[in-house]
Each structure stands twice: as C-alpha cells, then as structure tokens.
C-alpha cells in the first residue's frame, strides 16, 4: 500500500528546508567576512602570520580561566 503525497505535504517540507537553509546561511555567512567563513579567514590569517602558538596559548589560558571561575562560583554558592 502506498501513501499519497499531497501538494500541501510537499509545500510544508519545502518550507522546512527553506528555513533550515536560511539558518545555515546565517551561521556560515553569506559574504567572505561573515559568520564561520570570517572566523576561518581570521584563523588562517593568524596562522600565516606565525601567531598560531601565541593565540593558541591565549585561548587555552582563557579556557582554563573560565573553568576556574566556574569552579569558584560553584564553591561560593
């Protein structure tokens, strides 16, 4: 037994796909300097300038600092 697909079902599915694509474009970025595309371009620029180790250490230190802040905030509650 086969199910019948109506035009309304197709339209609803296309609307959901359109919404997901719009969200994906917003996250990835429509132009080269926006969204994830901009973040990747910035990181590649940092790597090409030789600042990768320094920035990596700063990111690591920031992550450790945020974790310590969370631990102390939990202890003080």
C-alpha positions in Angstrom: 0.0 0.0 0.0 1.5 3.4 -1.0 0.8 6.7 0.7 -0.4 9.6 -1.2 1.6 12.8 -1.0 -0.4 15.9 -1.4 0.8 19.3 -2.6 0.4 20.6 0.9 2.8 17.9 2.2 5.4 18.9 -0.4 4.9 22.6 0.3 5.4 22.0 4.1 8.5 20.1 3.5 9.9 22.7 1.2 9.1 25.4 3.8 11.1 23.5 6.4 14.0 23.0 4.0 14.0 26.8 3.2 14.0 27.6 6.9 17.0 25.3 7.6 18.9 26.7 4.6 18.3 30.2 5.8 19.6 29.3 9.2 22.6 27.5 7.7 23.5 30.6 5.6 23.2 32.8 8.7 25.7 30.6 10.6 28.1 30.0 7.7 27.9 33.6 6.4 26.8 34.9 3.1 29.9 37.0 2.5 33.5 36.0 3.0 33.9 38.1 6.2 30.8 36.9 7.9 29.9 34.0 10.2 32.1 30.9 10.2 33.7 32.0 6.9 35.0 35.1 8.6 36.2 33.1 11.6 38.1 30.7 9.4 39.7 33.5 7.4 40.8 35.2 10.6 42.3 32.0 12.0 44.1 31.3 8.7 45.5 34.8 8.8 46.8 34.3 12.3 48.4 31.0 11.3 50.0 32.6 8.2 51.5 35.4 10.3 53.1 32.9 12.7 51.0 33.9 15.7 49.3 30.4 15.9 51.2 29.3 19.0 50.7 32.6 20.9 47.0 32.7 20.1 46.6 29.0 21.0 48.2 29.6 24.3 45.9 32.6 24.9 42.8 30.6 24.0 44.0 27.8 26.4 44.6 30.3 29.2 41.2 31.8 28.6 39.6 28.4 28.8 41.4 27.5 32.0 40.4 30.8 33.5 36.8 30.3 32.6 36.8 26.8 34.1 38.4 28.1 37.3 35.9 30.9 37.5 33.1 28.4 37.2 34.6 26.2 39.9 35.0 29.1 42.4 31.5 30.4 41.6 30.1 26.9 42.5 32.1 26.8 45.7 30.8 30.2 46.8 27.2 29.3 46.3 
